[in-house]
């Protein structure tokens, strides 16, 4: 069946659903705090969201969205777990950077300073840099996943969509919870929070999370497991001096030590184009054989690796926000100030074998300030509006270093003991925006939404080009020199200069854009709403994130190479319906995306260089269907499915025309079933969750096809009478399915096929108490 026919059938199926069903895979769940816990076992309750900066029912918002409640969020161990419960959302992590895809719009760039296509918000702080989006979330009241271009209210580079994590707030009386998880691979997790009033007007909440784990991968060279440890603490102070003033100060610190692990899944190439012979003229495969490399990855389901040094990575993440709401009578004034400081330092084995061919060490620092001011009408009449302004200032410094002793030594520098190769860049972004979002009640059933956002964006970059050094080590040309390489980078005691860097180079660009949205929604009945919209999303232009020499970033006229802003126009229709109030919700949407200047970045086959470019025109056709049902008391069923068909329609390379966009799944499905069995001893709740991912390609050339697999999770939860004690027995990846999620170097230029693999089967027990 050709792609056109598939797309037509999928869209037709969704169009039928649009007239009979609805969509909003919202999952309301129990909060850890007894004060806010609700009994939802008897049916589906209303979900309140702030997706349009006002508190309203999710079923009344003309946006394709999924809401996950506190209990669902509490079971997640990484941001990647979010996608298991949401259609048309994919989250994978590669080289320490999450790759977030919403409706097939993805960030294919793996550099820490990359510009994302989907924005993540922690309360009122946008996490703009890609590396900043990888921090764990904990003690979350709910997560709102907004699909489709968010060009107006959440307009910061959200051409695909936005994910908003809303922290749990201080409670009106003292309460809290604490739980401990023990799992496979010596996993230990501790979570807890305490919350309550300090006075009649001041409340406080402190939440903690921490983990220690040996990890699911064993290194046969170092004879150690590759662990994953983290801890985080968040404090929230809420002040309500009167019924007209509300202020919240939030601050959290997160520190994670986790490896950036890749796999060599196929034999190395026999030669390296452009670099000449390696040591004594031997090929990569011969070198690997000398070191006893057996390529154990696939044969052990990727639980054993053979790398010359355990990879390590550290992320420090510090967001702070201060939000004030002042009720001025006719309007409410909101000020949201955000600060973010993040640092990521990680080492990875680029050739993923016992041979010290290419160990890489990346250090990236991010500093970001944001300020948003909003005025919202408080009128109860037919016309409501929100106007505001937004400002962001971001600075990113990145330094990339490689131990290239085996790669370049004896060929280019035969007298050097070691070879350290380094480069870096500094990048700054200033963004200003003004926006307006209005709704008008034409009739009691018919609502018009009109919104616009104008953005001014300035970006500059400063390249520090390649230099090479003979760094000091006491054990040259062995796997033990990895520690000396790391020390040299961290102290900047690089040793003897072998090749001086070219003179540094900088450049600036500015862009302007008007994004907008027009939507109509009609309340067909008290339980059913249909909507149609046209919207425009915008992602700012960018520079090439890395460069070895000046020639890689200079145009023929001497200007700095940059890519144009990415825009997408979304034509969408949908329905949100409670077909049987309290028992059945069926929500659906169908959309057509028209892209201009879609941005891509990837490794160039057979060169090891990165290419940042625009695809002049691309198209996407897709649909979503979500069903939530309580057919009988205590039984909850959820089903979500998404379809996406993408096509490159215009390109400077004719060979790309007709190809799929990178990381865009053609089909995905999530399903869950839970039954609450109420007894005199408490409530026991068995639950099963399934996620199926269709196929997708890792690059616009469509060389490597991945996907077409399913994973299953299971859980048996327990809540005591009165909900004072809770716990669960759980298993993740029940069938132990192990697959490559991302492949960065299909040409094996660095001597390997760099693939990132999902986690092995893990099981454990959680026990906690509320007080």
C-alpha positions as CSV (number, residue, x, y, z in Angstrom):
1,X,0.0,0.0,0.0
2,X,1.6,3.3,-1.0
3,X,2.0,6.2,1.3
4,X,-0.7,8.3,-0.3
5,X,-3.3,5.6,0.2
6,X,-2.2,5.0,3.8
7,X,-2.4,8.7,4.6
8,X,-5.9,8.9,3.0
9,X,-7.2,5.9,4.9
10,X,-5.7,7.2,8.2
11,X,-7.2,10.7,7.7
12,X,-10.6,9.3,6.7
13,X,-10.6,7.1,9.8
14,X,-9.9,10.0,12.0
15,X,-12.5,12.1,10.3
16,X,-15.1,9.5,11.1
17,X,-13.9,9.6,14.7
18,X,-14.2,13.4,14.7
19,X,-17.9,13.2,14.2
20,X,-18.5,10.5,16.8
21,X,-15.8,10.6,19.4
22,X,-13.3,12.7,21.2
23,X,-9.7,13.0,22.3
24,X,-7.8,13.8,25.5
25,X,-5.8,11.0,27.0
26,X,-5.9,12.8,30.3
27,X,-5.1,10.6,33.2
28,X,-6.3,11.9,36.6
29,X,-4.7,10.1,39.5
30,X,-4.4,10.3,43.2
31,X,-2.0,12.9,44.6
32,X,0.6,11.8,47.2
33,X,-1.0,14.3,49.7
34,X,-4.0,12.9,51.5
35,X,-5.5,16.4,51.6
36,X,-5.7,16.5,47.8
37,X,-6.4,12.9,47.1
38,X,-9.7,12.1,45.3
39,X,-11.6,8.9,44.7
40,X,-11.9,8.4,41.0
41,X,-12.5,4.7,40.9
42,X,-16.3,5.2,40.2
43,X,-15.8,7.2,37.0
44,X,-14.0,9.9,35.0
45,X,-13.7,13.2,36.8
46,X,-13.2,16.7,35.3
47,X,-9.6,17.7,34.5
48,X,-8.6,21.3,35.1
49,X,-5.7,22.7,33.1
50,X,-4.0,26.0,32.4
51,X,-3.1,25.4,28.8
52,X,-4.5,28.8,27.8
53,X,-3.1,30.6,30.9
54,X,-6.6,30.3,32.5
55,X,-7.9,27.4,34.7
56,X,-10.5,25.6,32.6
57,X,-11.7,22.1,31.8
58,X,-9.4,20.2,29.4
59,X,-12.5,19.1,27.5
60,X,-13.3,22.8,26.7
61,X,-9.9,23.7,25.4
62,X,-9.5,23.5,21.5
63,X,-6.0,22.1,21.7
64,X,-4.9,18.5,21.2
65,X,-3.5,17.7,24.6
66,X,-2.8,15.0,27.2
67,X,-2.8,15.5,30.9
68,X,-1.0,13.2,33.3
69,X,-1.8,13.5,37.0
70,X,0.3,13.1,40.1
71,X,0.1,9.3,40.4
72,X,1.1,8.8,36.8
73,X,4.0,11.2,37.1
74,X,5.2,9.6,40.4
75,X,5.9,6.3,38.5
76,X,8.2,7.9,36.0
77,X,11.9,7.6,36.5
78,X,13.1,9.7,33.6
79,X,11.5,12.3,31.2
80,X,11.7,9.5,28.6
81,X,8.9,7.6,30.4
82,X,6.4,10.3,29.6
83,X,6.1,9.1,26.0
84,X,4.9,5.7,27.1
85,X,1.5,7.2,28.0
86,X,1.0,9.7,25.2
87,X,0.3,9.2,21.5
88,X,2.4,10.9,18.9
89,X,5.2,11.8,21.4
90,X,8.6,10.2,21.4
91,X,11.4,11.0,23.8
92,X,14.9,9.3,23.5
93,X,18.2,10.4,24.8
94,X,21.5,10.4,22.9
95,X,24.8,11.9,24.0
96,X,23.2,13.3,27.1
97,X,20.6,15.2,25.3
98,X,16.9,14.3,25.1
99,X,15.5,14.1,21.6
100,X,11.9,15.1,21.9
101,X,9.5,14.5,19.1
102,X,5.8,15.7,19.0
103,X,3.8,14.6,16.0
104,X,7.0,13.8,14.2
105,X,8.6,17.2,14.7
106,X,11.9,16.5,16.3
107,X,15.2,17.9,17.3
108,X,17.6,15.8,15.2
109,X,20.6,17.8,16.4
110,X,22.6,15.9,19.1
111,X,24.7,18.9,20.3
112,X,24.1,20.2,23.8
113,X,23.7,23.8,22.5
114,X,21.1,22.8,19.9
115,X,17.9,24.7,19.4
116,X,14.9,22.6,20.1
117,X,11.6,22.3,18.2
118,X,9.5,21.4,21.2
119,X,9.6,23.5,24.4
120,X,9.7,22.1,27.9
121,X,8.4,24.3,30.8
122,X,9.0,23.8,34.5
123,X,6.3,25.8,36.0
124,X,7.0,29.3,34.4
125,X,10.6,28.6,33.3
126,X,11.1,27.6,29.7
127,X,14.0,25.1,29.4
128,X,15.4,26.4,26.1
129,X,18.7,24.6,25.7
130,X,18.5,20.9,24.8
131,X,20.6,19.7,27.7
132,X,18.4,21.6,30.2
133,X,15.4,19.5,29.2
134,X,17.1,16.2,30.4
135,X,16.7,17.0,34.1
136,X,14.4,14.7,36.1
137,X,11.0,15.9,37.3
138,X,9.6,14.9,40.7
139,X,6.8,15.8,43.1
140,X,4.8,17.0,40.1
141,X,1.1,17.8,40.4
142,X,0.5,17.3,36.6
143,X,2.0,17.4,33.2
144,X,0.2,19.0,30.3
145,X,1.4,17.9,26.9
146,X,0.3,20.3,24.2
147,X,0.5,18.9,20.6
148,X,0.7,21.1,17.6
149,X,2.5,24.5,17.1
150,X,2.3,26.7,20.3
151,X,3.0,29.9,18.5
152,X,1.2,32.4,20.8
153,X,1.0,31.8,24.6
154,X,3.8,29.3,24.7
155,X,5.6,30.5,21.6
156,X,9.3,29.9,22.4
157,X,10.4,27.6,19.5
158,X,7.4,25.3,19.9
159,X,6.8,24.3,16.3
160,X,6.0,20.8,17.4
161,X,4.4,21.3,20.8
162,X,5.1,22.0,24.5
163,X,5.4,20.0,27.7
164,X,4.5,21.8,30.9
165,X,5.4,20.3,34.3
166,X,3.5,21.9,37.1
167,X,5.0,21.4,40.6
168,X,2.9,20.3,43.5
169,X,2.1,23.4,45.7
170,X,2.1,23.9,49.5
171,X,-1.0,22.6,51.2
172,X,-3.3,24.4,53.7
173,X,-2.5,22.0,56.5
174,X,0.8,20.1,57.3
175,X,1.1,16.9,55.3
176,X,3.7,14.9,53.4
177,X,4.8,11.6,52.1
178,X,7.9,9.5,51.8
179,X,8.6,6.3,49.8
180,X,11.5,4.0,49.1
181,X,12.0,1.9,45.9
182,X,14.2,-1.1,45.7
183,X,14.8,-2.5,42.2
184,X,16.9,-4.7,40.0
185,X,20.6,-3.8,39.5
186,X,20.8,-2.5,43.0
187,X,18.5,0.4,42.3
188,X,17.5,2.5,45.3
189,X,15.2,5.4,45.0
190,X,14.0,7.7,47.8
191,X,11.2,10.3,47.3
192,X,9.5,12.6,49.8
193,X,7.9,15.9,50.4
194,X,6.6,17.9,53.4
195,X,4.2,20.8,53.0
196,X,2.2,23.1,55.1
197,X,1.5,26.7,56.4
198,X,4.1,28.8,58.2
199,X,1.4,31.4,58.9
200,X,-2.0,32.4,57.7
201,X,-0.5,33.9,54.5
202,X,2.7,31.9,54.0
203,X,3.0,28.3,52.9
204,X,6.0,26.1,52.1
205,X,6.7,22.8,50.4
206,X,10.1,20.9,50.2
207,X,10.5,17.8,48.0
208,X,13.4,15.5,47.6
209,X,14.4,12.7,45.2
210,X,17.5,10.5,45.0
211,X,18.7,7.4,43.3
212,X,21.6,5.1,43.3
213,X,21.8,2.3,40.7
214,X,24.5,0.0,39.4
215,X,22.9,0.2,35.9
216,X,21.9,-2.5,33.5
217,X,25.2,-2.6,31.6
218,X,28.4,-4.4,32.6
219,X,31.8,-3.4,31.1
220,X,33.9,-6.5,30.5
221,X,37.1,-4.4,30.2
222,X,36.9,-2.5,33.5
223,X,34.8,-5.2,35.2
224,X,32.4,-2.7,36.5
225,X,28.8,-1.9,36.0
226,X,27.9,1.5,34.5
227,X,25.7,3.2,37.2
228,X,23.2,6.0,37.2
229,X,22.9,8.2,40.4
230,X,21.1,11.4,41.1
231,X,19.6,13.6,43.7
232,X,17.4,16.7,43.6
233,X,15.7,19.0,46.0
234,X,13.0,21.6,45.4
235,X,11.6,24.3,47.7
236,X,8.4,26.3,47.1
237,X,7.3,29.3,49.1
238,X,3.7,30.6,48.5
239,X,2.6,33.9,49.8
240,X,-1.0,35.2,49.8
241,X,-1.1,38.4,51.8
242,X,-4.6,39.1,50.6
243,X,-7.2,37.7,48.3
244,X,-5.8,39.9,45.5
245,X,-2.1,39.1,45.7
246,X,-0.5,35.7,45.2
247,X,3.2,35.1,44.9
248,X,5.3,31.9,44.5
249,X,9.0,31.5,44.7
250,X,10.4,28.2,43.4
251,X,14.0,26.9,43.5
252,X,15.4,23.5,42.8
253,X,18.7,21.8,42.4
254,X,19.3,18.6,40.5
255,X,22.6,16.7,40.2
256,X,22.9,13.6,38.1
257,X,25.8,11.3,37.4
258,X,24.9,9.1,34.6
259,X,26.8,7.5,31.7
260,X,26.4,8.5,28.0
261,X,26.6,5.0,26.7
262,X,26.7,4.0,23.0
263,X,27.2,0.7,21.3
264,X,29.4,-0.6,18.5
265,X,26.9,-2.8,16.8
266,X,28.8,-3.7,13.6
267,X,32.4,-4.3,12.6
268,X,34.5,-1.2,11.9
269,X,35.4,-0.1,8.4
270,X,38.6,-1.3,6.8
271,X,39.8,2.2,6.1
272,X,39.2,5.8,7.1
273,X,38.8,8.1,4.2
274,X,40.8,11.3,4.5
275,X,42.8,10.2,7.5
276,X,45.2,7.6,6.0
277,X,46.3,4.5,7.7
278,X,46.0,4.0,11.5
279,X,48.7,2.5,13.7
280,X,51.2,0.6,11.6
281,X,48.7,0.7,8.7
282,X,46.2,-1.5,10.5
283,X,42.5,-1.0,10.1
284,X,40.1,-0.3,12.9
285,X,38.8,-3.9,12.8
286,X,42.4,-5.2,13.1
287,X,43.1,-2.9,16.0
288,X,39.9,-4.0,17.8
289,X,40.9,-7.6,17.3
290,X,44.3,-6.9,18.9
291,X,42.5,-5.6,22.0
292,X,40.3,-8.7,22.1
293,X,37.1,-7.0,21.0
294,X,34.3,-9.5,20.5
295,X,31.3,-7.2,19.8
296,X,29.2,-8.7,22.6
297,X,26.5,-6.1,22.4
298,X,23.8,-7.9,20.4
299,X,24.6,-11.3,21.7
300,X,24.1,-10.2,25.3
301,X,21.0,-8.1,24.5
302,X,23.2,-5.0,25.0
303,X,23.9,-5.8,28.6
304,X,27.7,-6.2,28.2
305,X,30.0,-3.6,26.6
306,X,33.7,-3.6,25.9
307,X,34.9,0.0,26.2
308,X,38.3,1.2,27.4
309,X,36.9,3.4,30.1
310,X,33.6,3.6,31.9
311,X,31.7,6.6,30.4
312,X,30.6,9.2,32.9
313,X,28.4,12.2,32.8
314,X,27.4,14.9,35.2
315,X,24.5,17.3,34.9
316,X,23.9,20.2,37.4
317,X,20.6,21.9,36.9
318,X,19.4,25.0,38.9
319,X,16.1,26.6,37.9
320,X,14.6,29.4,40.0
321,X,11.4,31.3,39.3
322,X,9.3,34.0,41.0
323,X,5.7,34.4,39.9
324,X,3.3,37.1,41.1
325,X,-0.4,37.5,40.4
326,X,-2.1,40.7,41.3
327,X,-5.9,41.1,40.9
328,X,-6.6,44.6,39.8
329,X,-10.3,44.2,39.5
330,X,-11.0,44.3,35.8
331,X,-7.7,42.6,35.0
332,X,-5.0,40.4,36.6
333,X,-1.4,41.3,36.3
334,X,1.1,38.4,36.2
335,X,4.9,38.6,36.4
336,X,6.9,35.5,35.8
337,X,10.7,35.8,36.3
338,X,12.9,32.8,35.6
339,X,16.6,31.9,36.0
340,X,18.3,28.8,34.8
341,X,21.9,27.6,35.3
342,X,23.0,24.3,34.0
343,X,26.3,22.5,33.4
344,X,26.8,19.2,31.7
345,X,30.2,17.4,31.5
346,X,30.3,13.9,30.1
347,X,32.8,11.5,28.6
348,X,31.9,8.9,26.1
349,X,33.8,6.3,24.1
350,X,33.4,7.3,20.4
351,X,34.5,4.0,19.0
352,X,32.9,1.9,21.7
353,X,35.6,-0.7,21.8
354,X,38.6,-1.6,24.0
355,X,40.8,0.4,21.6
356,X,41.4,4.0,22.8
357,X,40.7,5.4,19.3
358,X,38.4,8.2,20.2
359,X,37.4,9.2,23.7
360,X,35.3,12.3,23.7
361,X,34.8,14.8,26.6
362,X,32.1,17.5,26.4
363,X,31.6,20.4,28.8
364,X,28.7,22.8,28.3
365,X,27.5,25.6,30.4
366,X,24.1,27.3,30.1
367,X,22.9,30.5,31.8
368,X,19.3,31.8,31.0
369,X,17.1,34.7,32.2
370,X,13.5,35.0,31.2
371,X,10.8,37.6,32.1
372,X,7.2,37.5,31.1
373,X,4.4,40.0,31.9
374,X,0.8,39.3,31.3
375,X,-2.5,41.1,31.7
376,X,-5.6,39.0,31.6
377,X,-9.2,40.2,31.6
378,X,-11.4,39.1,34.5
379,X,-14.6,39.9,32.7
380,X,-17.4,37.4,32.8
381,X,-18.8,38.6,29.5
382,X,-18.4,37.1,26.0
383,X,-15.0,38.7,25.3
384,X,-11.9,37.5,27.2
385,X,-8.3,38.4,26.4
386,X,-4.7,38.0,27.5
387,X,-1.9,40.4,26.4
388,X,1.8,40.2,27.4
389,X,5.4,40.5,26.6
390,X,8.3,38.0,26.9
391,X,12.1,38.4,27.1
392,X,14.9,35.8,27.2
393,X,18.6,36.1,27.4
394,X,20.6,32.9,27.1
395,X,24.4,32.3,27.0
396,X,25.9,28.9,26.1
397,X,29.6,27.9,26.3
398,X,30.6,24.6,24.9
399,X,34.0,22.9,24.8
400,X,34.5,19.6,23.0
401,X,37.7,17.6,23.4
402,X,38.9,14.2,22.0
403,X,41.7,11.8,22.9
404,X,42.6,11.0,19.3
405,X,45.9,9.3,20.1
406,X,45.3,6.1,18.1
407,X,43.3,8.0,15.4
408,X,45.9,10.6,14.6
409,X,49.1,9.4,16.3
410,X,52.0,7.9,14.3
411,X,50.2,9.0,11.1
412,X,50.3,12.8,11.6
413,X,52.3,13.0,14.8
414,X,54.7,10.0,15.1
415,X,56.8,11.7,17.8
416,X,53.9,12.5,20.1
417,X,52.9,10.3,23.0
418,X,49.3,11.4,22.9
419,X,47.1,13.6,20.8
420,X,44.3,15.8,22.3
421,X,42.0,17.5,19.8
422,X,39.8,20.4,21.1
423,X,37.4,23.0,19.8
424,X,34.7,25.2,21.3
425,X,32.1,27.9,20.8
426,X,30.1,30.6,22.7
427,X,26.6,31.3,21.7
428,X,24.2,34.0,22.8
429,X,20.4,34.4,22.1
430,X,18.2,37.4,22.9
431,X,14.5,37.0,22.2
432,X,11.7,39.6,22.6
433,X,8.1,39.0,22.0
434,X,4.7,40.6,22.4
435,X,1.5,38.5,22.2
436,X,-2.3,38.7,22.5
437,X,-4.7,35.9,22.9
438,X,-8.5,36.5,22.7
439,X,-11.7,34.5,22.8
440,X,-15.1,35.7,21.9
441,X,-18.4,33.9,22.6
442,X,-20.3,34.4,19.3
443,X,-23.2,32.4,20.7
444,X,-23.4,30.3,24.0
445,X,-22.3,27.3,21.9
446,X,-19.8,28.9,19.4
447,X,-16.5,30.4,20.4
448,X,-13.9,32.2,18.4
449,X,-10.2,32.3,19.4
450,X,-7.8,34.7,17.7
451,X,-4.2,35.1,18.9
452,X,-0.9,36.5,17.6
453,X,2.7,36.8,18.7
454,X,5.5,38.9,17.2
455,X,9.0,37.8,17.9
456,X,12.4,39.7,17.6
457,X,15.3,37.3,17.9
458,X,19.0,38.1,17.9
459,X,21.7,35.4,18.0
460,X,25.5,35.5,18.0
461,X,28.2,32.9,18.0
462,X,31.9,32.8,18.5
463,X,33.9,29.8,17.2
464,X,37.2,28.6,18.8
465,X,38.6,26.3,16.2
466,X,40.6,23.1,16.3
467,X,43.9,22.8,18.1
468,X,45.9,19.7,18.9
469,X,48.1,18.9,21.9
470,X,50.4,16.2,23.2
471,X,48.8,16.0,26.7
472,X,50.7,14.7,29.7
473,X,50.2,11.1,30.7
474,X,52.3,8.5,32.5
475,X,50.8,5.6,30.6
476,X,50.7,6.6,26.9
477,X,48.9,4.5,24.3
478,X,47.0,2.4,26.8
479,X,43.4,2.4,28.0
480,X,44.6,3.9,31.3
481,X,45.4,7.2,29.7
482,X,41.7,8.1,29.8
483,X,41.9,9.5,33.3
484,X,44.9,11.6,32.3
485,X,43.0,12.9,29.2
486,X,40.1,13.9,31.4
487,X,42.3,15.7,33.9
488,X,44.0,17.6,31.1
489,X,40.7,18.9,29.8
490,X,39.4,19.9,33.2
491,X,42.6,21.7,34.3
492,X,43.3,23.0,30.8
493,X,46.9,21.7,31.2
494,X,46.9,20.5,27.7
495,X,50.7,19.9,27.3
496,X,52.7,20.5,24.2
497,X,51.1,22.3,21.2
498,X,51.1,20.2,18.1
499,X,48.8,22.3,15.9
500,X,47.7,25.9,16.6
501,X,44.1,26.8,16.2
502,X,43.0,29.1,13.4
503,X,42.0,32.7,14.4
504,X,38.6,32.7,16.2
505,X,35.6,33.9,14.3
506,X,32.2,35.3,15.3
507,X,29.0,36.3,13.6
508,X,25.5,37.7,14.3
509,X,22.1,37.3,12.8
510,X,18.6,38.7,13.6
511,X,15.2,37.3,12.7
512,X,11.6,38.6,12.9
513,X,8.4,36.6,12.9
514,X,4.6,36.8,13.3
515,X,3.0,33.6,14.5
516,X,-0.7,33.4,15.0
517,X,-3.8,31.2,15.6
518,X,-7.4,31.3,14.6
519,X,-9.8,28.7,16.0
520,X,-13.5,28.0,16.2
521,X,-15.0,25.6,18.7
522,X,-18.7,24.6,18.8
523,X,-20.4,22.9,21.8
524,X,-22.6,20.4,20.0
525,X,-24.0,19.1,23.2
526,X,-23.1,19.5,26.9
527,X,-20.6,16.7,26.5
528,X,-19.3,17.2,23.0
529,X,-17.2,20.0,21.4
530,X,-15.8,20.1,17.9
531,X,-13.1,22.6,16.8
532,X,-11.1,23.7,13.8
533,X,-8.0,25.8,13.7
534,X,-5.3,27.3,11.6
535,X,-2.1,28.3,13.4
536,X,1.5,29.2,12.6
537,X,4.5,28.1,14.6
538,X,8.1,29.6,14.6
539,X,11.5,28.3,15.5
540,X,14.4,30.8,15.4
541,X,17.3,30.6,13.0
542,X,20.6,29.2,14.1
543,X,24.3,28.7,13.4
544,X,26.3,25.6,12.8
545,X,26.8,24.3,16.4
546,X,30.4,23.1,16.0
547,X,33.3,23.7,13.6
548,X,36.8,22.5,13.3
549,X,38.2,25.1,10.8
550,X,37.0,28.4,9.4
551,X,36.1,26.9,6.1
552,X,33.2,24.9,7.7
553,X,31.3,28.0,8.7
554,X,32.1,30.5,6.0
555,X,29.9,31.2,2.9
556,X,31.6,32.1,-0.4
557,X,31.1,35.8,0.4
558,X,32.8,35.5,3.7
559,X,29.6,35.6,5.9
560,X,28.9,33.2,8.7
561,X,26.9,30.1,7.7
562,X,23.5,30.1,9.3
563,X,20.1,28.5,8.8
564,X,16.8,30.3,8.3
565,X,14.0,30.2,10.8
566,X,11.7,27.2,10.6
567,X,7.9,27.8,10.3
568,X,5.0,25.5,10.2
569,X,1.3,26.1,9.3
570,X,-1.1,23.7,11.0
571,X,-4.5,23.0,9.6
572,X,-6.4,21.0,12.2
573,X,-9.8,19.8,13.3
574,X,-10.8,17.8,16.3
575,X,-13.5,16.8,18.7
576,X,-13.6,16.3,22.5
577,X,-16.5,14.3,23.7
578,X,-17.8,12.6,26.9
579,X,-20.0,10.1,25.1
580,X,-21.1,8.6,28.4
581,X,-20.6,11.2,31.2
582,X,-18.2,9.8,33.7
583,X,-17.8,6.6,31.8
584,X,-16.4,7.2,28.3
585,X,-14.3,10.0,26.6
586,X,-13.3,9.6,23.0
587,X,-11.3,12.5,21.6
588,X,-9.7,12.8,18.1
589,X,-7.8,15.2,15.9
590,X,-6.5,15.3,12.4
591,X,-4.0,17.7,11.0
592,X,-2.0,18.8,8.0
593,X,1.3,20.6,8.5
594,X,3.0,22.7,5.9
595,X,6.7,23.3,6.7
596,X,9.0,26.0,5.4
597,X,12.8,25.8,6.0
598,X,12.6,22.7,8.3
599,X,16.0,22.6,10.2
600,X,18.1,19.5,10.3
601,X,21.6,18.7,11.7
602,X,23.4,15.4,11.4
603,X,26.7,13.7,10.7
604,X,27.7,13.7,7.0
605,X,28.2,10.2,5.8
606,X,31.9,9.2,5.3
607,X,33.2,12.4,6.7
608,X,32.5,12.7,10.5
609,X,31.5,16.3,9.9
610,X,28.2,17.8,10.9
611,X,25.8,19.6,8.5
612,X,23.2,22.1,9.6
613,X,20.7,22.9,6.8
614,X,17.2,23.9,5.8
615,X,14.7,21.7,3.9
616,X,12.8,24.4,1.9
617,X,9.5,22.5,2.0
618,X,8.0,19.5,3.8
619,X,4.6,18.2,4.5
620,X,3.0,16.1,7.3
621,X,-0.4,14.5,7.5
622,X,-1.5,12.9,10.8
623,X,-4.2,11.9,13.2
624,X,-4.7,11.0,16.8
625,X,-7.4,9.1,18.7
626,X,-7.6,8.8,22.5
627,X,-10.2,6.8,24.4
628,X,-10.6,6.7,28.2
629,X,-13.3,4.5,29.6
630,X,-14.6,3.2,32.9
631,X,-17.0,0.5,31.7
632,X,-17.7,-0.7,35.2
633,X,-16.8,0.8,38.6
634,X,-13.1,0.6,39.4
635,X,-12.0,-0.6,35.9
636,X,-10.1,2.1,33.9
637,X,-9.1,1.6,30.2
638,X,-7.0,3.9,28.2
639,X,-6.1,3.7,24.5
640,X,-4.2,6.3,22.5
641,X,-2.9,6.0,18.9
642,X,-1.2,8.3,16.5
643,X,-0.5,8.2,12.7
644,X,2.0,10.4,10.9
645,X,3.0,10.5,7.2
646,X,5.8,12.9,6.4
647,X,7.3,13.9,3.1
648,X,10.2,16.2,2.0
649,X,8.6,18.1,-0.9
650,X,11.5,20.4,-1.9
651,X,15.2,20.2,-1.4
652,X,18.5,21.4,-2.9
653,X,19.4,17.7,-3.1
654,X,16.9,16.1,-5.5
655,X,17.6,12.7,-3.9
656,X,15.9,13.7,-0.7
657,X,12.5,14.6,-2.3
658,X,9.9,12.1,-1.1
659,X,12.0,11.0,1.9
660,X,10.6,11.0,5.4
661,X,11.5,13.6,8.0
662,X,14.0,12.3,10.7
663,X,12.6,10.7,13.9
664,X,9.0,10.9,12.7
665,X,7.2,7.6,13.6
666,X,4.6,6.4,11.1
667,X,2.4,4.9,13.8
668,X,2.3,4.6,17.6
669,X,0.0,3.1,20.2
670,X,-0.3,3.3,24.0
671,X,-2.8,1.3,26.0
672,X,-3.4,0.6,29.7
673,X,-5.8,-1.3,31.9
674,X,-6.2,-0.9,35.6
675,X,-8.7,-2.4,38.1
676,X,-9.1,-1.2,41.7
677,X,-10.0,-4.1,43.9
678,X,-11.4,-2.7,47.2
679,X,-11.1,-5.0,50.2
680,X,-11.2,-4.6,54.0
681,X,-7.3,-4.6,53.9
682,X,-7.2,-1.8,51.4
683,X,-7.3,-1.3,47.7
684,X,-5.2,-3.5,45.3
685,X,-4.8,-2.3,41.8
686,X,-3.2,-4.4,39.0
687,X,-2.3,-2.4,36.0
688,X,-0.7,-3.2,32.6
689,X,0.7,-0.6,30.1
690,X,1.7,-1.2,26.5
691,X,3.6,1.1,24.1
692,X,4.1,0.3,20.5
693,X,6.4,2.4,18.3
694,X,6.2,2.2,14.5
695,X,9.1,2.7,12.2
696,X,11.1,5.9,11.7
697,X,14.4,7.0,10.2
698,X,17.3,8.7,12.0
699,X,18.3,11.1,9.2
700,X,16.7,12.8,6.2
701,X,18.6,10.5,3.9
702,X,16.5,7.6,5.4
703,X,19.5,5.3,5.6
704,X,18.8,3.7,8.9
705,X,15.3,2.5,9.8
706,X,14.4,1.9,13.4
707,X,11.3,1.1,15.5
708,X,8.5,-1.4,14.9
709,X,8.6,-2.8,18.5
710,X,6.5,-2.9,21.6
711,X,7.3,-2.7,25.3
712,X,5.1,-3.8,28.3
713,X,5.1,-2.5,31.9
714,X,3.1,-4.0,34.7
715,X,2.3,-2.8,38.3
716,X,0.4,-4.0,41.3
717,X,-0.4,-1.1,43.5
718,X,-1.7,-1.0,47.1
719,X,-3.4,1.7,49.1
720,X,-4.3,1.1,52.8
721,X,-7.7,2.2,54.2
722,X,-7.4,5.9,54.8
723,X,-4.6,6.0,52.2
724,X,-1.9,6.4,54.9
725,X,0.2,3.6,53.4
726,X,0.8,2.9,49.8
727,X,3.1,0.7,47.7
728,X,3.6,-1.3,44.5
729,X,5.3,-4.2,42.9
730,X,6.3,-3.3,39.4
731,X,8.2,-4.5,36.3
732,X,9.3,-2.4,33.4
733,X,10.0,-3.8,29.9
734,X,8.4,-7.1,30.9
735,X,9.6,-8.9,27.7
736,X,13.1,-7.5,28.0
737,X,12.9,-6.0,24.5
738,X,16.3,-4.4,23.7
739,X,16.5,-2.3,20.6
740,X,18.4,0.6,19.2
741,X,16.5,3.9,19.6
742,X,18.9,6.3,17.9
743,X,21.8,5.8,15.5
744,X,24.1,8.8,15.0
745,X,26.8,7.5,12.7
746,X,25.5,5.0,10.2
747,X,28.6,5.4,8.0
748,X,30.8,4.1,10.9
749,X,33.3,6.9,10.2
750,X,34.6,6.8,13.7
751,X,35.0,3.0,13.7
752,X,31.6,2.3,15.0
753,X,27.9,2.4,14.4
754,X,26.9,4.6,17.4
755,X,23.5,3.3,18.6
756,X,21.6,4.2,21.9
757,X,19.6,1.3,23.3
758,X,16.6,1.2,25.7
759,X,16.8,-0.1,29.2
760,X,16.7,-3.8,30.1
761,X,13.9,-5.4,32.1
762,X,13.8,-4.0,35.6
763,X,11.6,-4.9,38.5
764,X,11.2,-3.8,42.1
765,X,9.1,-2.8,45.0
766,X,8.0,0.6,46.3
767,X,6.7,1.3,49.8
768,X,5.6,4.6,51.1
769,X,3.5,6.5,53.7
770,X,1.5,9.7,53.8
771,X,1.1,11.8,56.9
